[in-house]
Amino acid sequence: MRVHGEVSDDEAAVAAAAGEQVPISPTAASAGQQWLVVGYALTKKKVKSFLQPKLLALARKKGIHFVSIDETRPLSEQGPFDIILHKEWQQVLEDYREEHPEVTVLDPPNAIQHLHNRQSMLQEVADLNLSNGYGEVCTPRQLVIMKDPSSIPDAVAKAGLTLPLVAKPLVVDGTSKSHELSLAYLEASLPLLDPPLVLQEFVNHGGILFKVYIVGETIRVVRRFSLPDVNTYDLGNNDGIFRFPRVSCATNNAEDADVDPCIAELPPKPLLEKLGKELRRRLGLRLFNIDMIREHGRKDRYYVIDINYFPGYGKMPGYEHIFTDFLLSLVQSKYKRLLSGC
């Protein structure tokens, strides 16, 4: 941990919201107060949603100091840092990690890249083939289309996919467009889609999606409204492409909605703990969320339909305590390893 001075909660909140470095008081710095210094390289949108005043105030009480990283200056000239938070900032951080192995980078840039492509995103879940006494976790059958929309019907038929199909952009680049999706009911409408994209078989799930937030070893789940189930009438009376904005955003909160308990019941905790542990290991990530659905009529069958790096933690209940405790645990674990000589 580094020696830094105190800052007021108001100063920290204003500076963070503006994407500026948090000011340090020379007087307090001379007093030798110890701070856990967390540098962050995040978009303005992410800074606003994540570094909220409540988080900054709690972090200050726990001795955590957030410092904005200037991406126009060499990283080696800034800091020193104990931890670096980032959404995506690849080559600069890879070089920095080699030069400063004592700094914890959340998370390894190469591991994050794995989640930027929906073709590779769900592969670890599929390979996991997770099934225990609490249920099984699957992925929808899917197909990648790189170009030529006119070839989509033949490709779907060859792959044996069943309509309706959910179409999602292949690349996840952090923009709202990359989280939009379309629903195609009929084969004749498939050439209207815009590659490159991923086609996933639609699974009826009662219109409820579970957002599973992972922060290290901590797991929190919230309900969101999702696309409604598709029936025979829908298949026979919809002939176009239906486009949807980001379906699982916080405005679609279903926590207190009057929903059938069989549909709204959260996935079993032991199943989520097993899934979270395995994905942390396989993906090499500690900050991500999993979008899951339960197949309607099958209480024990779940599908992972998306994985997102550094999601909107500000929408997760109690995230301030969870995240600050996680940051402190990283440093504690590091010092324990140093003391043990590992």
N, C-alpha and C positions, 0 to 999 in steps of 0.2 A: 504494500500500500504506500501511497505517496504522501508527502507533506504538503498540504494546501490550506488556504485560509477559508474562513466562513463566507457564505454569501446569503443574502436574504432570500426568502421564498419568492417575494415579488420580483426581485432582480432575476432570479433563475427562471421563473415562468415567462417573463417578458422576453428575455434573451433567447430562451429555447424556442418560443413561438416564432421568433423572427429568424431562427436559424443561425444565431450568433453564439459566439463563445461566452460561457457564463463567466462573469467578472469575479475576481478573487480579491479579497481584502488583504492588503499588506500587513496590517496590524495583526489580524488573526493568523496569517501565515507565519509571522515571527513567533507566535505562541507555540508553533510546532504541532498543530492539530493534524491528526492522521486522517486521510481520505482515501477511499477506494475510487480511483479515477477511471471513469468510463468515457472513452471517446466515442462519438457517434458520427457516422456518415450516412445520413438518411435524407430522403426527399423532404421538401417542405410539407407536403401532405402527410407523410408519415410522422414527422416531428410534431405536427399539430395534433394528430390523433393519439400519439403514444406518450409524448412528454407533457402530459397534462399537469396542471398545478398540484393536484393531489399527489401524483407520483413524485414530483420534484420535492414537495414538502416532506413526504415520508422518507425519501432517499436522503435528504439532508439530515434528518433525525438519526438515520442509521449510518451516517458517515460516508454516503455515496455521492460523488461529485460528477455530474455530467458535463462534458466539454465537447463543443462542436468542432469537428475536424474541417479544416479548410482544404477542400479537394484541389485547389489551385496551387497549393504549396506542397513541397516534399513532405511526406509523412514523418520522415526521420528528423525533421526540424521541429516537430510538434510533440506534445506530450510532456513528460513521459506518461504512458498509460498502463493501467493494469488489465483493462478489458477494452476491446473495440467492438462496437455494435455497428452492423451495416446491413443493408438490403442487398446490394450487389456492387462490388467495386473490386474486380477480380485481380488483374495483374499486379497492381500497386500493393495490394494486401498480401499476395503470395510472396512477393519479394520481401515485404516487411516481416512476414512470419519467419522467414529464413534468417533474417538478421536479428530478430528479437523473439526468440522462442519463449522468453519469460512472459510475453504478453498473450493473453487469451483472446483469440479472434472468434467472435460469434457471427456466423459459423464459417468453416472453411469454404472459400469461394468455389472451389471445384465441386464440392458436395452440393452447394446451392444450385449450381448449373443443372444438376440432375433433375430438378423440379421445374425447370423452365421449358421442358418439352413433355407434352402429354403422352407421347409414345413411350418414353422411359419412366415417366412419373409413377405409374402404377405397377411397373414390372416387379418391383421388390415385394409388393403386396401379393401379386399373383404367384411369385416364386415361394413366398412364405407358406402358402397353403394352410393357413391357420384354422385349426378346428380343435375345440376342447369341449368339456362338459357344459360350457355356457353358450356355445354356439359356434358358427363358422363364419369366416370373413373371406369374401370373394371380391372379384372385380368384374364389371360388366364385360361381355365380349365386345371387342372394339376393332376398328379398322382405320388405318391411316391413309388419307388421300393427299398426295402431294400436289397434283395439278390435273388439268383436263376434267372439268365437271361432267362432261358428257360420258366419261368412262365410269362414273360412280355407280349407276345401276348394275352394270355387269360385275364390278368389283364386289358390290354387296351380295349379289346372287352367288358369286363364286365362293365368298367367305361364309355363306350360309347364315348371314345375320337376319334377324326378324324385325320387321317394322312394328311400331314407330322407332325412329332413331334420333338420338340427341347428337347434334353437331356442335363441336367446340373448336375454337382456334387451336392449332397445333402448338404454337409458341405462347408461353405465359411470360409477358414482359412487364407486368405491373400496371399496365393501362387498363381502364375500365373495359375497353373493347376486347381484351384478351379473356375477360370473364363473362362475356355475352355468350348466349347459346341459342340454338335454333332447334325446333322439333319438326321432323319430317314424317308425315303419316303414310304417304304413298310413294311408290317407286318412281312414278312420273315426275314427282317434284324434286327428286334428288339432284338433277343437273342444275337446279337453281342455286345450289350451295356454292360457297366460295372457298376453294382450297387455298393454302394447305390447312387441313383440318383433321380432327379425329371424330369418327362416328362410333357412338356407344349405343348398345341396345338399351332401350328404355325399360326400367323395372318399376312396376307399380309399387308405391311405398307409402300410400296413405297421405301424400302431400306434406310429409314431415321429414326434414333433414336434420341430422345431428352434427353440430360442429364440435369436434374434439380438439381442444387446445392442448398443446404440449409445451411445457416450460421446464426443461430438464426432465426430472422424474415426476413432476407434478402434472396431473391431468384434470381438466375441467371440461364439462360438456354443457352446451346450450342447445335449445331447440330452435329451428327456423322453419317457417313455411317454405314449401318447395312447390314444384309443379304438381298439379292434381293427377290422380290416376287416369289412365286411358282405358276406355271400354270399347265394345264392339261398335256402338253408335258413332263414337269419335272416329274410329278407323274408316267408317263408311261415309262420313259426312265432312271430312276435312281433306282438302286436296292441295293445299299450298304449303309454304314454309312459314312457320310461326316463330318469330324472333322474340327473345326475352332479354331484358337487361340482367344485371347481376341478381340472380334469384335469391341467394342466401344472405343478403345484406342484413344489417342490424334492424332496418325498418320492417323486416319480415319476422320480427321476434314472435315466437310462439310459446314462450315460457308460461304465460298465464292464460292462454287461450283454452276454450272449452273443447278439448279434443278427446276422442275415444282413448281411454287409458291403454288399450292394447297397442295403439299406434304411437301414443306419446311416451310410453315407458322408455326410459333411457337404456342403452345397451348395458349389459352386466359389467360391473367394475373390473372383475378379474379378466374378462375378455379384453377390455380396453387396456388394462395394465400390461397384458401380454403383447398386444399389438403395438403399444407405444414403445415398450422395451425393445422389441425386435426391430421396429423401424428406426429407432434411434441408432441402433447398432449397424443396421444395413445401410442406412442413408448417411450416417456420420453427422447427423444434425441434432440440435437440441431445442430449436425454436421453430415450430411449425404447427400447422393444424390439419386435421383430416376431416374431409366431408364424407359422412356415412349415411346410408339409408338402410331401413329394414324392409325386406321384401314383404309386401302386404299378404297376409295369410300364412306367413312363415315366421313365427316368433323368434327363431334362432338363426336365421340367415341374414347376414349383413353384407352390404356392398360398399367398398370404398370407391368413390367416384371422382375425387380430386384431393390433392395434397398441396398446401400452400406454405411457402417459407415466410417467416416473420409476419404473420397475419395481423389483423386489427385487434391487438391485445387490449386496446382501450375499451373495447366492447365486451370484454370478458369480466364478469363480476369478480371484484376483489383482486384485480390484476396488479394493483400497486404493491400489495403485501407479497403476492406470489413472486413477482418479478424481482423486487429488491432482495427478498430472501434467497432467490436463485443466484443473483449476482454475488452476494456475500458467501454463499456456499462454494462457489467456484474458487474464490481466494482461499477459503479455509481448507478445501481439498488440496490445493496447490501447496500450501504450507505444510500440511500433514505429510505429503509426499516428500517434500524437501527434508523434513525432520527424520523421516524413516529411511532416507537415502535412496528412494525408488525413483 
